[in-house]
Amino acid sequence: MAHATGISDTGTGADAALTRLAEEHVDHRFKGLPPDAEGLTVAELAGQRRNLFTGGFTTPVLALSAERLEHNLALMETYSARHGLAFAPHGKTSMAPQLFHRQLEHGAWGITLALPHQVRVARAFGVQRVFLANELLDPAALRWTAAQLDADPDFRFVCYVDSVTGVQLMDAALTDAGATRPLDVVVELAAGEGARTGVRTEAECAAVADAVAATGTLRLAGVAGYEGEVPDADPERVRAWLRRLVALAGEFDAAGRFAGLDEIVLSAGGSAWFDAVAEVFAEVPALSAPVLKLLRSGAYVSHDDGHYRELTPFNRVPEEGALEPAFRLWTQVVSRPTPEQGFANAGKRDAAYDLHLPFAQVVRPADGGPERPAEGVEVTALSDQHAWLRTAPGAELAVGDWIGLGLSHPCTSFDKWQLIPVAEADGTVVDYIRTFF
């Protein structure tokens, strides 16, 4: 099923906002950038096409691979189209409007987000379709959202509901705000007992849907959930839960709960089980309106060298392609107190460490010699500003060398960097990605 991208028809607002990013001046706020670039605009610095290794960048510095980033964007575009899925990648991963727009240009229906602040960022950069994979109960946030919907008839916003109380709170806030457009909601089906948010039983889902129907401020647009929270997840359990979600959509439709809709939203899909989502969503029967089968995977954009490398569904379906880790954190060896130990100048302030420690991958010698694999070098701990390195007998590692570290969990990698160089394979920096956390 083809879907137009969630970009404003005119594009002028988004273009102007992205241009302002390019006009931002480089200064002390941005880690790792060349000190002699102070005062240049981001566009001017990008235009110089400096080399990451010889162009004055200081360590630690996080870089994205230009080629791998493009590969990942194209792969998920192709995957979604092949399986008849609309795609709303989760923007919380990067919180980078430039990447939002590259995702939209690669066919995404819109952007998924988790919090009101994140929606404000997306709207500031012209994103026209937002799926909020969370409850929205703050009166101030609901008032702002209602104003956005009332001011822009092309803005599409969908969010979760998972309780009658939540529906009542939303209705009261939207009524007080004088909202004129109903806000689209989907009933969130919990992934099981002990899972995260969501309605636990189908009977309770019906009660929440009845509560939505009783308001004048909300419109039931479909059902959704997150299979990544299925307890003791395995392919059988995940598929069983996804079939419950599909059945719930069918039951709601048969009961006339979706009467008057142009399309019915059916949404799931994190980064670990999107193959199961594609398989089960392919079984969806004809309903009273076309079904928007909305996938929400987000970590694919950069992928990683740990958590998602292990969990990616492409490990189960290699014939469909493979994502490539696009991040590398460059850090310098600043101390080598013993033959078995070294310290580099990147720590918890710079690297994700919530799921795995960084992985030593390559060494660039201080004397300018060729890059080599980081054989016998292991990151064993992180301090705030240091990586603890253990070196095996015979490992080549000297004070002054740069080490390229692979990272696990992109969601806690992007958030430590406000301006991230995008480098080609030879080190040429061609762009800078601005984040908003």
C-alpha positions as a printed Julia matrix, in Angstrom:
437×3 Matrix{Float64}:
   0.0     0.0    0.0
   1.56    3.31  -1.03
   1.3     6.32   1.23
   2.42    9.89   0.61
   5.1    11.13   2.94
   4.26   13.19   6.0
   5.82   16.4    4.69
   3.93   19.63   4.22
   2.7    20.07   0.65
   4.52   23.36   0.32
   7.61   22.28   2.25
   8.45   25.93   2.87
   8.16   25.79   6.67
  10.27   22.66   6.94
  12.82   23.98   4.46
  13.16   27.24   6.4
  13.61   25.4    9.7
  16.25   23.09   8.24
  18.01   26.09   6.69
  18.16   27.71  10.13
  19.96   24.61  11.4
  22.54   25.01   8.65
  22.96   28.66   9.62
  23.66   27.87  13.27
  27.15   28.86  14.35
  29.69   26.32  15.52
  31.01   27.02  19.01
  31.81   25.51  22.41
  28.39   23.84  22.68
  29.33   21.08  20.26
  31.74   18.37  21.42
  34.52   17.14  19.19
  34.29   19.77  16.47
  37.45   21.59  15.34
  38.31   24.53  17.63
  39.33   26.6   14.6
  35.8    26.22  13.2
  34.49   28.58  15.91
  32.15   31.12  14.32
  31.58   29.25  11.07
  28.05   28.22  10.26
  27.3    24.52  10.13
  26.81   24.87   6.36
  30.18   26.58   5.97
  31.94   23.88   7.97
  30.21   21.13   5.99
  31.23   22.88   2.79
  34.89   22.62   3.79
  34.59   18.8    3.69
  37.18   18.38   6.4
  38.59   14.97   7.18
  37.5    13.5   10.49
  41.05   12.35  11.26
  43.18   15.18   9.91
  40.8    18.16   9.87
  41.15   19.35  13.47
  38.42   17.31  15.15
  39.13   16.56  18.81
  38.4    13.4   20.74
  36.05   12.08  21.76
  33.97   12.57  18.64
  30.96   10.55  17.49
  30.51   10.06  13.75
  27.84    8.56  11.53
  28.76    6.69   8.39
  27.24    8.44   5.37
  27.09    5.25   3.32
  25.66    3.05   6.06
  23.08    5.61   7.06
  21.8     5.76   3.48
  21.85    1.98   3.21
  19.68    1.58   6.32
  17.18    4.22   5.2
  16.8     2.56   1.8
  16.57   -0.97   3.22
  13.64   -0.23   5.53
  11.87    1.7    2.78
  12.13   -1.36   0.54
  11.17   -3.76   3.34
   8.05   -1.79   4.27
   6.92   -1.48   0.66
   7.52   -5.19  -0.01
   5.29   -6.16   2.9
   2.53   -3.61   2.32
   3.32   -1.68   5.5
   3.12    2.02   6.13
   6.15    3.15   8.13
   6.28    5.67  10.96
   9.8     5.24  12.36
  10.2     6.07  16.04
  11.83    9.48  16.19
  12.83    9.17  19.86
  15.87    7.21  18.66
  17.59   10.18  17.04
  15.49   13.27  17.8
  17.14   14.65  14.68
  14.81   16.57  12.34
  17.26   16.15   9.45
  16.94   12.4    9.83
  13.15   12.68  10.2
  13.04   14.28   6.79
  15.37   11.75   5.24
  13.07    9.04   6.59
  10.06   10.81   5.11
  11.85   11.19   1.8
  12.43    7.45   1.94
   8.69    6.82   1.98
   7.77    7.04   5.66
   4.1     7.8    6.35
   5.03    9.97   9.32
   7.11    9.94  12.51
   6.36    8.11  15.77
   7.2     9.93  19.0
   6.82    9.33  22.72
   6.49   12.69  24.51
   4.87   16.09  23.93
   8.24   17.84  23.69
   9.24   15.49  20.9
   6.04   16.32  19.01
   6.84   20.01  19.33
  10.26   19.39  17.78
   8.74   17.47  14.89
   6.13   20.15  14.26
   8.78   22.9   14.37
  10.37   21.13  11.41
   7.22   20.6    9.4
   6.33   16.97  10.13
   2.68   16.58   9.16
   1.88   13.12  10.52
   2.7    12.08  14.08
   1.9     8.84  15.88
   2.36    9.31  19.63
   3.06    5.84  21.06
   2.03    6.93  24.53
  -0.84    8.37  26.52
  -1.24   12.15  26.37
  -2.81   13.5   29.55
  -1.1    16.83  30.34
  -3.71   19.6   29.9
  -1.07   22.0   28.59
   0.14   19.49  26.0
  -3.43   18.66  24.96
  -4.23   22.35  24.61
  -1.16   22.82  22.37
  -2.03   19.75  20.29
  -5.62   20.92  19.85
  -4.36   24.3   18.67
  -2.07   22.59  16.15
  -4.94   20.5   14.8
  -7.3    23.46  14.62
  -4.75   25.66  12.86
  -3.62   23.08  10.29
  -6.21   20.84   8.63
  -3.42   18.78   7.06
  -1.85   17.84  10.4
  -2.6    14.23  11.39
  -2.08   13.22  15.0
  -2.82    9.84  16.6
  -2.1     8.75  20.17
  -2.75    5.87  22.57
  -5.5     5.54  25.15
  -5.45    2.73  27.71
  -8.01    3.59  30.41
 -11.44    5.09  30.89
  -9.92    7.55  33.35
  -7.38    8.64  30.76
 -10.13    9.2   28.21
 -12.08   11.31  30.69
  -9.02   13.42  31.52
  -8.31   13.98  27.82
 -11.93   14.91  27.14
 -12.0    17.42  29.98
  -8.75   19.08  28.89
  -9.77   19.27  25.23
 -13.19   20.62  26.14
 -11.6    23.31  28.28
  -9.25   24.11  25.37
 -12.19   24.64  23.03
 -10.89   22.04  20.57
 -12.85   21.95  17.33
 -11.23   18.92  15.65
 -11.56   15.53  17.32
  -8.25   14.03  18.36
  -7.62   10.55  16.9
  -6.85    7.83  19.42
  -6.08    4.13  19.24
  -6.78    1.71  22.05
  -3.49    0.26  23.26
  -3.62   -3.49  23.89
  -1.11   -4.54  26.55
   1.44   -7.14  25.53
   0.51   -9.31  28.48
   0.33   -9.44  32.25
   3.28   -7.64  33.77
   3.99   -5.81  30.51
   4.25   -2.06  30.27
   1.23    0.16  29.49
  -1.92   -0.91  27.69
  -5.34   -2.41  28.39
  -5.05   -5.95  29.78
  -8.21   -7.61  28.44
 -10.42   -7.33  25.36
 -13.42   -6.55  27.58
 -11.56   -3.61  29.09
 -10.55   -2.49  25.58
 -14.25   -2.34  24.69
 -14.96   -0.24  27.79
 -12.21    2.21  26.79
 -13.6     2.36  23.25
 -17.08    3.07  24.67
 -15.62    5.9   26.74
 -14.04    7.4   23.6
 -17.36    7.18  21.74
 -19.08    9.04  24.58
 -16.9    12.12  24.07
 -17.13   14.83  21.47
 -13.41   15.54  21.53
 -11.92   12.13  20.66
 -12.32    9.79  17.7
 -11.48    6.08  17.8
  -9.11    5.51  14.87
  -7.9     1.96  15.5
  -5.9    -0.28  17.8
  -2.19   -0.56  18.54
   0.44   -1.93  20.88
   4.09   -2.88  21.28
   5.06   -6.51  20.86
   8.52   -5.83  22.29
   6.95   -6.03  25.77
   5.54   -9.56  25.34
   6.75  -11.48  28.43
   9.37  -14.13  27.61
   9.13  -13.08  23.99
   9.78  -15.66  21.32
   8.37  -15.93  17.78
   5.37  -18.01  18.88
   4.38  -15.72  21.76
   4.89  -12.55  19.73
   2.79  -13.84  16.84
   0.06  -14.95  19.24
  -0.13  -11.45  20.73
  -0.13   -9.82  17.29
  -3.04  -12.04  16.3
  -4.89  -10.85  19.41
  -4.32   -7.28  18.21
  -5.61   -8.07  14.72
  -8.62   -9.88  16.19
  -9.37   -6.87  18.39
  -9.46   -4.64  15.31
 -11.86   -7.09  13.67
 -14.12   -7.19  16.73
 -14.23   -3.42  16.98
 -15.03   -3.16  13.28
 -17.79   -5.76  13.46
 -19.31   -3.81  16.35
 -19.41   -0.65  14.2
 -16.84    1.18  16.3
 -14.97    2.39  13.19
 -18.02    3.67  11.31
 -17.23    6.74   9.23
 -13.46    6.27   9.13
 -11.57    6.59   5.85
  -8.96    4.17   7.18
  -8.47    2.01  10.26
  -5.13    2.28  12.05
  -3.48   -1.0   13.07
  -0.04   -0.38  14.54
   2.8    -2.33  16.16
   6.44   -2.95  15.52
   9.61   -2.16  17.38
  13.06   -3.02  16.09
  13.24   -6.64  17.3
  10.12   -8.29  15.83
   9.09   -6.4   12.71
   9.28   -9.64  10.7
   6.53  -11.08  12.89
   4.52   -7.87  12.45
   4.87   -8.14   8.66
   3.8   -11.79   8.72
   0.75  -11.37  10.94
  -0.38   -8.07   9.43
  -0.41   -9.8    6.05
  -3.22  -11.95   7.45
  -5.51   -9.0    8.26
  -8.95   -9.65   6.74
 -10.92   -7.04   4.84
 -12.55   -4.57   7.21
 -15.12   -1.84   6.6
 -12.38    0.61   5.59
  -8.8     0.24   4.32
  -6.34   -0.7    7.06
  -3.28    1.47   7.67
  -0.77   -1.18   8.78
   1.65    1.05  10.59
   5.13   -0.18  11.54
   7.1     1.93  14.05
  10.68    0.59  14.21
  13.22    3.34  14.95
  16.67    1.97  15.84
  17.29    0.85  12.25
  18.41    4.33  11.21
  21.83    3.9   12.78
  21.53    0.26  13.89
  24.34   -0.7   16.32
  27.17   -3.08  17.13
  25.52   -4.78  20.09
  21.9    -4.98  21.2
  20.18   -4.55  17.85
  22.87   -6.41  15.93
  21.85   -9.41  18.07
  18.08   -8.81  17.93
  17.45   -7.57  14.39
  14.83   -9.6   12.51
  17.14   -9.6    9.51
  19.11  -12.29  11.35
  16.03  -14.5   10.9
  15.32  -13.41   7.32
  18.78  -12.75   5.81
  17.37  -13.02   2.31
  15.63   -9.65   2.96
  18.91   -7.8    3.55
  20.93   -6.62   6.53
  21.2    -3.39   8.46
  24.66   -1.91   8.99
  25.97   -0.23  12.17
  26.47    3.43  11.28
  27.92    4.82  14.54
  31.55    4.93  15.54
  32.89    6.8   18.57
  36.48    7.93  18.18
  38.51    8.34  21.35
  42.21    8.8   22.09
  44.48    6.73  24.32
  45.64    9.18  27.0
  47.3     6.8   29.43
  49.05    3.43  29.25
  50.12    2.78  32.84
  50.88   -0.94  32.39
  51.2    -3.36  29.46
  47.79   -4.78  30.42
  45.91   -1.52  30.88
  45.11    1.68  29.04
  42.72    4.58  29.31
  40.96    6.53  26.55
  39.22    9.89  26.87
  35.61    8.84  26.22
  33.29    7.84  29.04
  29.69    7.75  30.2
  29.16   11.32  28.99
  29.92   10.2   25.44
  29.01    6.54  24.94
  25.95    4.37  25.44
  26.5     1.89  28.26
  23.02    0.88  29.45
  22.93   -2.39  27.49
  26.57   -3.13  26.61
  29.9    -1.41  27.02
  31.45   -0.04  23.81
  33.4    -2.42  21.6
  36.98   -1.63  20.55
  37.02   -2.11  16.77
  39.9    -0.3   15.08
  43.05    1.65  15.97
  44.45    4.62  14.06
  48.1     4.99  15.14
  49.32    8.35  16.39
  52.22    8.19  13.92
  49.84    8.26  10.96
  50.21    4.6   10.09
  47.39    2.58   8.52
  44.23    1.77  10.45
  44.25   -1.73  11.92
  41.82   -3.96  13.86
  41.84   -3.38  17.61
  42.98   -6.94  18.3
  43.46   -7.71  21.97
  41.84   -4.46  23.16
  38.68   -4.58  25.27
  36.64   -1.89  27.03
  36.05   -3.19  30.56
  34.45   -0.16  32.27
  33.51    3.48  31.8
  34.09    6.39  34.15
  32.48    9.75  33.47
  35.26   10.8   31.07
  37.41    7.68  30.63
  37.15    4.27  29.03
  39.05    1.53  30.87
  40.91   -0.65  28.4
  42.31   -4.13  28.96
  45.0    -5.16  26.51
  46.11   -8.71  25.81
  49.81   -9.62  25.56
  51.21   -8.33  22.31
  48.33   -5.9   21.63
  49.51   -2.81  19.78
  48.25    0.29  21.56
  50.19    3.47  22.32
  49.47    6.77  24.01
  48.11    9.12  21.34
  46.48    6.41  19.22
  42.83    6.88  18.24
  40.47    3.96  18.9
  37.2     3.55  17.0
  34.51    2.16  19.3
  31.31    0.44  18.24
  28.25    1.21  20.37
  25.16   -0.62  21.56
  21.69    0.97  21.77
  21.37    3.99  19.47
  18.67    5.6   21.64
  21.26    6.3   24.33
  23.98    7.21  21.84
  22.28   10.03  19.93
  21.2    11.77  23.14
  24.78   12.48  24.24
  25.66   14.53  21.15
  24.1    17.75  19.88
  25.9    17.95  16.54
  27.15   14.74  14.92
  29.49   14.65  11.92
  28.45   12.43   9.01
  31.58   11.01   7.43
  32.21    9.11   4.23
  34.36    5.97   4.27
  37.57    7.95   3.7
  36.79   10.27   6.63
  35.43   13.19   4.6
  32.74   14.91   6.69
  29.85   15.84   4.42
  27.13   16.84   6.89
  26.3    17.46  10.55
  23.21   16.09  12.28
  21.6    18.29  14.97
  19.72   16.54  17.78
  17.06   17.88  20.17
  16.75   15.95  23.44
